[in-house]
Amino acid sequence: MKLNKIILGSFTALITFAVIVYVIENEKSLLELLMGFMLFIFPITFISSFKNTVPAFLLVFFTSLYLYFGIYKYEYYDTLLGLLLAIVIGSSISYFRIHKYILFSPDKYKEDAIKSKGKS
């Protein structure tokens, strides 16, 4: 598993570097890159946490509005590069860092403490 993390981190860094160099060398808008990244980093990072249809509906609806108004109507094409960065970085974070957790239960803690002390 550690080798997978190293490989994924290396690919993520290389793709991020390549996109930023492409933006700078081709005189694309860094502001639009940042805007596209900030709009989509959190939804992509937490997409695995969606438990029902409402967040998925909101994500698809928001993305559709973004594509129509941001890309088609106002021609903010450089935000697509920010979306690409959000997909690359957000999916890496989601895959390796977002874990399910169990809520703390005081009653279970007391039971475990009593069992570990040997009292019944």
N, C-alpha and C positions, 0 to 999 in steps of 0.2 A: 504494500500500500504506500510506503514511503517513496518508492521509485515513481509511482503514478503521480504523486503530488509534485515531485521534482519536475517530471516531464510536463505535466499540465501547467505548472507555474512558468516554466521556460517558454512554452508555446504562447501562453497568455502575454508574457512580457514581450516576446518577439512580434506578435500581432499588434499589440498596443503601440510599440515602437514604430512599426511599419505604417500604421494609420497616421500617427502624429507626424512622421517624416513626410508622408504623402501630402498631408494637409499643408504643411509649411512649404514644401517644395513647389506645389502647384497653386500656391497663393489662394487657398480656400479659407473660409472664415473660421477662425478658432472659436469665436463666440457662438456660432451655430453648432460647431462640434460639441462644445460644452453644454449648450442648450439641449441638444438631442440626447447627450449622455445623461444629464440630470433628470430629464423627463422619464427615462425608461430604466434607470439603474435599480430603483427600489422595486417596481413591479416584477422585473425579471429575476431579481435576487430572491424574492419571496413567492414566486409562482408555485413552488412545490408545497407551500403552506396553504394553498387554496383548498378549502374543504367543501365548498358548495358553489353554486352557479353564479351567485351575485358578484364576487370579485372577478371571475372570468368574464362575465358580461361587461362589467365596467372596464376591464382591460381591453377587450375587443372594441367596445364602443369608443373609448378614448383613443385607441390606436387608429380607428377608422376616421375619427374627427381630425386627428393629427395628419393622417395621410391626405385627406381632402384639403383641409385648410392650409396646413404647413407646406405640403409638397406640391399639390396641384394648383391651388389658388394663389399662394404667395411665393412659390418657388424657392423655398428654403431647402435646397437639395443637399447642402452640406450637413444638415442635421441627420441625414442617413448615416454618415460616418460616425456620428455620436451614438446613434442607435446600434451600429455594429460594435462599437466599443462597449456599450452597455450589455449587449448580448454576450460578448466574449468574457468580460470581467464578471458580470452578474451571474452567468451560468457557472463559472468557476467557483465563485463564493457560495452559490446555492448548493453545488455538488459536494463541497468539502467542509463547509462551515455551519450550515443550518441543520441542526439536529433536533429530533423530537425530545421532549423532556416530560418528566412526570411531576405533577404539582406536589408541593410539600404538604404532607398530612401530619398534623401534630399528634393525632391519635395513633397512627402507625409508628411514629417516632417513639412515643411512650412505650408501645408494645415491644418494639425492637430493643429499646433500652432495658426494659425489664427482663427480656429473654437473654440479653447479653450479660446481665449481672447475675443471672442464675436464680432470680426470684420468680415465684409464680403467683 
